[in-house]
Amino acid sequence: MANICSVCGKGVSTGMNVSHSHIRTKRTWKPNLQRVRAIVNGTPTQVKVCTRCLRSGKVKRAI
């Protein structure tokens, strides 16, 4: 399963590490995904959701 939020679609972003001597190497930033039980279409399912969506209330968690 990919590192993608099932609510907002946030995924891995890429960029460069830049050292003091300006040597550039590739790196990635991964989203902070949590596997939670959420109510999707009236049924509880396990989904990968980023913490921003959890905090903002975009996900209705199942108990």
N, CA, C and O atoms as a Tinker XYZ file with bonds, in Angstrom:
   252  protein
     1  N      0.840000   -1.177000    0.000000    73     2
     2  CA     0.000000    0.000000    0.000000    64     1     3
     3  C      0.885000    1.241000    0.000000    63     2     4     5
     4  O      1.894000    1.300000    0.703000    81     3
     5  N      0.494000    2.224000   -0.794000    73     3     6
     6  CA     1.306000    3.422000   -0.935000    64     5     7
     7  C      1.156000    4.334000    0.276000    63     6     8     9
     8  O      0.211000    4.202000    1.054000    81     7
     9  N      2.089000    5.250000    0.422000    73     7    10
    10  CA     2.038000    6.235000    1.504000    64     9    11
    11  C      1.189000    7.420000    1.081000    63    10    12    13
    12  O      1.709000    8.508000    0.835000    81    11
    13  N     -0.136000    7.206000    0.995000    73    11    14
    14  CA    -1.059000    8.249000    0.564000    64    13    15
    15  C     -2.227000    8.305000    1.541000    63    14    16    17
    16  O     -2.794000    7.273000    1.901000    81    15
    17  N     -2.581000    9.509000    1.966000    73    15    18
    18  CA    -3.735000    9.702000    2.841000    64    17    19
    19  C     -4.999000    9.414000    2.044000    63    18    20    21
    20  O     -5.157000    9.898000    0.923000    81    19
    21  N     -5.899000    8.626000    2.624000    73    19    22
    22  CA    -7.114000    8.264000    1.903000    64    21    23
    23  C     -8.144000    9.386000    1.908000    63    22    24    25
    24  O     -9.135000    9.294000    1.184000    81    23
    25  N     -7.947000   10.451000    2.703000    73    23    26
    26  CA    -8.900000   11.556000    2.755000    64    25    27
    27  C     -8.459000   12.703000    1.846000    63    26    28    29
    28  O     -9.204000   13.119000    0.959000    81    27
    29  N     -7.249000   13.210000    2.070000    73    27    30
    30  CA    -6.807000   14.397000    1.323000    64    29    31
    31  C     -5.863000   14.071000    0.174000    63    30    32    33
    32  O     -5.611000   14.929000   -0.672000    81    31
    33  N     -5.336000   12.854000    0.121000    73    31    34
    34  CA    -4.441000   12.483000   -0.974000    64    33    35
    35  C     -3.002000   12.918000   -0.791000    63    34    36    37
    36  O     -2.208000   12.875000   -1.730000    81    35
    37  N     -2.665000   13.341000    0.429000    73    35    38
    38  CA    -1.287000   13.763000    0.688000    64    37    39
    39  C     -0.359000   12.566000    0.560000    63    38    40    41
    40  O     -0.647000   11.497000    1.098000    81    39
    41  N      0.764000   12.738000   -0.155000    73    39    42
    42  CA     1.689000   11.641000   -0.376000    64    41    43
    43  C      3.120000   12.058000   -0.146000    63    42    44    45
    44  O      3.388000   13.094000    0.462000    81    43
    45  N      4.036000   11.250000   -0.632000    73    43    46
    46  CA     5.465000   11.494000   -0.467000    64    45    47
    47  C      5.880000   12.645000   -1.379000    63    46    48    49
    48  O      5.500000   12.682000   -2.549000    81    47
    49  N      6.659000   13.584000   -0.843000    73    47    50
    50  CA     7.204000   14.666000   -1.654000    64    49    51
    51  C      8.721000   14.541000   -1.670000    63    50    52    53
    52  O      9.321000   14.007000   -0.737000    81    51
    53  N      9.327000   15.034000   -2.730000    73    51    54
    54  CA    10.765000   14.886000   -2.895000    64    53    55
    55  C     11.428000   16.253000   -2.937000    63    54    56    57
    56  O     10.791000   17.275000   -3.194000    81    55
    57  N     12.725000   16.234000   -2.677000    73    55    58
    58  CA    13.497000   17.461000   -2.713000    64    57    59
    59  C     14.973000   17.140000   -2.579000    63    58    60    61
    60  O     15.405000   16.035000   -2.906000    81    59
    61  N     15.737000   18.091000   -2.105000    73    59    62
    62  CA    17.175000   17.932000   -1.999000    64    61    63
    63  C     17.663000   18.244000   -0.593000    63    62    64    65
    64  O     17.202000   19.193000    0.042000    81    63
    65  N     18.600000   17.433000   -0.115000    73    63    66
    66  CA    19.407000   17.812000    1.036000    64    65    67
    67  C     20.503000   18.720000    0.506000    63    66    68    69
    68  O     21.127000   18.412000   -0.509000    81    67
    69  N     20.743000   19.839000    1.183000    73    67    70
    70  CA    21.803000   20.745000    0.757000    64    69    71
    71  C     22.763000   20.916000    1.926000    63    70    72    73
    72  O     22.390000   21.437000    2.977000    81    71
    73  N     23.996000   20.475000    1.735000    73    71    74
    74  CA    24.989000   20.558000    2.802000    64    73    75
    75  C     25.590000   21.963000    2.863000    63    74    76    77
    76  O     25.272000   22.822000    2.040000    81    75
    77  N     26.445000   22.180000    3.831000    73    75    78
    78  CA    27.097000   23.477000    3.988000    64    77    79
    79  C     27.963000   23.811000    2.771000    63    78    80    81
    80  O     28.083000   24.975000    2.388000    81    79
    81  N     28.564000   22.781000    2.167000    73    79    82
    82  CA    29.379000   22.997000    0.972000    64    81    83
    83  C     28.538000   22.952000   -0.298000    63    82    84    85
    84  O     29.082000   22.910000   -1.402000    81    83
    85  N     27.217000   22.960000   -0.148000    73    83    86
    86  CA    26.228000   23.002000   -1.235000    64    85    87
    87  C     26.225000   21.742000   -2.109000    63    86    88    89
    88  O     25.861000   21.795000   -3.284000    81    87
    89  N     26.632000   20.617000   -1.528000    73    87    90
    90  CA    26.478000   19.336000   -2.219000    64    89    91
    91  C     25.033000   18.901000   -2.044000    63    90    92    93
    92  O     24.525000   18.828000   -0.925000    81    91
    93  N     24.372000   18.614000   -3.168000    73    91    94
    94  CA    22.947000   18.309000   -3.129000    64    93    95
    95  C     22.713000   16.816000   -3.352000    63    94    96    97
    96  O     23.233000   16.227000   -4.300000    81    95
    97  N     21.925000   16.218000   -2.465000    73    95    98
    98  CA    21.528000   14.820000   -2.608000    64    97    99
    99  C     20.012000   14.729000   -2.473000    63    98   100   101
   100  O     19.390000   15.537000   -1.782000    81    99
   101  N     19.429000   13.746000   -3.135000    73    99   102
   102  CA    17.980000   13.611000   -3.118000    64   101   103
   103  C     17.488000   13.058000   -1.780000    63   102   104   105
   104  O     18.170000   12.270000   -1.125000    81   103
   105  N     16.285000   13.491000   -1.392000    73   103   106
   106  CA    15.666000   12.990000   -0.177000    64   105   107
   107  C     14.153000   13.040000   -0.339000    63   106   108   109
   108  O     13.640000   13.646000   -1.279000    81   107
   109  N     13.434000   12.388000    0.599000    73   107   110
   110  CA    11.973000   12.370000    0.543000    64   109   111
   111  C     11.413000   12.789000    1.890000    63   110   112   113
   112  O     12.052000   12.609000    2.927000    81   111
   113  N     10.213000   13.351000    1.863000    73   111   114
   114  CA     9.448000   13.652000    3.052000    64   113   115
   115  C      8.189000   12.812000    3.007000    63   114   116   117
   116  O      7.427000   12.884000    2.043000    81   115
   117  N      7.964000   12.014000    4.043000    73   115   118
   118  CA     6.796000   11.142000    4.075000    64   117   119
   119  C      5.737000   11.752000    4.995000    63   118   120   121
   120  O      6.080000   12.338000    6.022000    81   119
   121  N      4.460000   11.622000    4.641000    73   119   122
   122  CA     3.403000   12.145000    5.509000    64   121   123
   123  C      3.267000   11.295000    6.760000    63   122   124   125
   124  O      3.607000   10.112000    6.758000    81   123
   125  N      2.769000   11.903000    7.827000    73   123   126
   126  CA     2.572000   11.204000    9.096000    64   125   127
   127  C      1.229000   10.483000    9.023000    63   126   128   129
   128  O      0.197000   11.042000    9.394000    81   127
   129  N      1.249000    9.236000    8.542000    73   127   130
   130  CA     0.024000    8.466000    8.350000    64   129   131
   131  C     -0.230000    7.564000    9.538000    63   130   132   133
   132  O      0.694000    6.973000   10.098000    81   131
   133  N     -1.493000    7.465000    9.915000    73   131   134
   134  CA    -1.919000    6.575000   10.981000    64   133   135
   135  C     -2.984000    5.650000   10.418000    63   134   136   137
   136  O     -3.859000    6.084000    9.668000    81   135
   137  N     -2.910000    4.379000   10.779000    73   135   138
   138  CA    -3.960000    3.435000   10.381000    64   137   139
   139  C     -5.040000    3.465000   11.458000    63   138   140   141
   140  O     -4.804000    3.057000   12.595000    81   139
   141  N     -6.218000    3.948000   11.095000    73   139   142
   142  CA    -7.315000    4.102000   12.055000    64   141   143
   143  C     -8.564000    3.415000   11.523000    63   142   144   145
   144  O     -8.719000    3.202000   10.320000    81   143
   145  N     -9.444000    3.076000   12.449000    73   143   146
   146  CA   -10.758000    2.560000   12.069000    64   145   147
   147  C    -11.682000    3.762000   11.935000    63   146   148   149
   148  O    -11.962000    4.456000   12.912000    81   147
   149  N    -12.146000    3.996000   10.731000    73   147   150
   150  CA   -13.015000    5.134000   10.464000    64   149   151
   151  C    -14.301000    4.643000    9.822000    63   150   152   153
   152  O    -14.350000    3.565000    9.230000    81   151
   153  N    -15.333000    5.453000    9.952000    73   151   154
   154  CA   -16.612000    5.105000    9.345000    64   153   155
   155  C    -16.625000    5.631000    7.919000    63   154   156   157
   156  O    -16.614000    6.841000    7.692000    81   155
   157  N    -16.650000    4.701000    6.948000    73   155   158
   158  CA   -16.687000    5.040000    5.535000    64   157   159
   159  C    -17.937000    4.407000    4.944000    63   158   160   161
   160  O    -18.099000    3.188000    4.986000    81   159
   161  N    -18.812000    5.225000    4.398000    73   159   162
   162  CA   -20.099000    4.781000    3.837000    64   161   163
   163  C    -20.930000    3.997000    4.855000    63   162   164   165
   164  O    -21.603000    3.030000    4.499000    81   163
   165  N    -20.882000    4.416000    6.114000    73   163   166
   166  CA   -21.695000    3.797000    7.150000    64   165   167
   167  C    -21.115000    2.563000    7.791000    63   166   168   169
   168  O    -21.706000    2.041000    8.737000    81   167
   169  N    -19.977000    2.068000    7.317000    73   167   170
   170  CA   -19.357000    0.875000    7.893000    64   169   171
   171  C    -17.953000    1.211000    8.374000    63   170   172   173
   172  O    -17.246000    1.985000    7.728000    81   171
   173  N    -17.538000    0.632000    9.510000    73   171   174
   174  CA   -16.175000    0.890000    9.989000    64   173   175
   175  C    -15.144000    0.123000    9.144000    63   174   176   177
   176  O    -15.267000   -1.084000    8.933000    81   175
   177  N    -14.139000    0.845000    8.675000    73   175   178
   178  CA   -13.060000    0.252000    7.882000    64   177   179
   179  C    -11.736000    0.816000    8.342000    63   178   180   181
   180  O    -11.676000    1.915000    8.893000    81   179
   181  N    -10.662000    0.055000    8.112000    73   179   182
   182  CA    -9.329000    0.546000    8.432000    64   181   183
   183  C     -8.796000    1.337000    7.250000    63   182   184   185
   184  O     -8.749000    0.834000    6.127000    81   183
   185  N     -8.395000    2.572000    7.503000    73   183   186
   186  CA    -7.866000    3.433000    6.450000    64   185   187
   187  C     -6.596000    4.107000    6.949000    63   186   188   189
   188  O     -6.394000    4.268000    8.153000    81   187
   189  N     -5.743000    4.499000    6.004000    73   187   190
   190  CA    -4.554000    5.274000    6.320000    64   189   191
   191  C     -4.897000    6.740000    6.167000    63   190   192   193
   192  O     -5.281000    7.191000    5.088000    81   191
   193  N     -4.752000    7.497000    7.278000    73   191   194
   194  CA    -5.137000    8.903000    7.301000    64   193   195
   195  C     -3.985000    9.698000    7.878000    63   194   196   197
   196  O     -3.345000    9.261000    8.835000    81   195
   197  N     -3.711000   10.870000    7.302000    73   195   198
   198  CA    -2.665000   11.719000    7.849000    64   197   199
   199  C     -3.172000   12.403000    9.117000    63   198   200   201
   200  O     -4.379000   12.562000    9.300000    81   199
   201  N     -2.262000   12.801000    9.977000    73   199   202
   202  CA    -2.629000   13.375000   11.263000    64   201   203
   203  C     -3.302000   14.733000   11.106000    63   202   204   205
   204  O     -4.067000   15.139000   11.980000    81   203
   205  N     -3.037000   15.437000   10.023000    73   203   206
   206  CA    -3.703000   16.716000    9.783000    64   205   207
   207  C     -5.196000   16.507000    9.587000    63   206   208   209
   208  O     -6.000000   17.289000   10.095000    81   207
   209  N     -5.582000   15.460000    8.854000    73   207   210
   210  CA    -7.007000   15.161000    8.652000    64   209   211
   211  C     -7.652000   14.677000    9.944000    63   210   212   213
   212  O     -8.821000   14.970000   10.196000    81   211
   213  N     -6.904000   13.936000   10.770000    73   211   214
   214  CA    -7.450000   13.492000   12.051000    64   213   215
   215  C     -7.710000   14.674000   12.974000    63   214   216   217
   216  O     -8.757000   14.740000   13.619000    81   215
   217  N     -6.765000   15.609000   13.043000    73   215   218
   218  CA    -6.887000   16.749000   13.935000    64   217   219
   219  C     -7.977000   17.709000   13.490000    63   218   220   221
   220  O     -8.653000   18.310000   14.324000    81   219
   221  N     -8.153000   17.857000   12.188000    73   219   222
   222  CA    -9.128000   18.828000   11.693000    64   221   223
   223  C    -10.544000   18.279000   11.669000    63   222   224   225
   224  O    -11.485000   19.005000   11.349000    81   223
   225  N    -10.707000   16.994000   12.007000    73   223   226
   226  CA   -12.039000   16.431000   12.102000    64   225   227
   227  C    -12.636000   15.978000   10.784000    63   226   228   229
   228  O    -13.855000   15.844000   10.675000    81   227
   229  N    -11.809000   15.741000    9.789000    73   227   230
   230  CA   -12.304000   15.280000    8.494000    64   229   231
   231  C    -12.648000   13.806000    8.516000    63   230   232   233
   232  O    -13.251000   13.296000    7.571000    81   231
   233  N    -12.267000   13.101000    9.598000    73   231   234
   234  CA   -12.489000   11.661000    9.689000    64   233   235
   235  C    -13.370000   11.379000   10.899000    63   234   236   237
   236  O    -13.108000   11.880000   11.992000    81   235
   237  N    -14.396000   10.591000   10.707000    73   235   238
   238  CA   -15.245000   10.134000   11.806000    64   237   239
   239  C    -14.716000    8.791000   12.256000    63   238   240   241
   240  O    -14.854000    7.796000   11.545000    81   239
   241  N    -14.111000    8.753000   13.435000    73   239   242
   242  CA   -13.505000    7.515000   13.918000    64   241   243
   243  C    -14.553000    6.556000   14.445000    63   242   244   245
   244  O    -15.551000    6.963000   15.038000    81   243
   245  N    -14.305000    5.255000   14.214000    73   243   246
   246  CA   -15.182000    4.211000   14.723000    64   245   247
   247  C    -14.671000    3.787000   16.088000    63   246   248   249
   248  O    -13.466000    3.808000   16.338000    81   247
   249  N    -15.569000    3.409000   16.959000    73   247   250
   250  CA   -15.187000    2.994000   18.324000    64   249   251
   251  C    -14.999000    1.501000   18.403000    63   250   252
   252  O    -14.678000    0.974000   19.468000    81   251
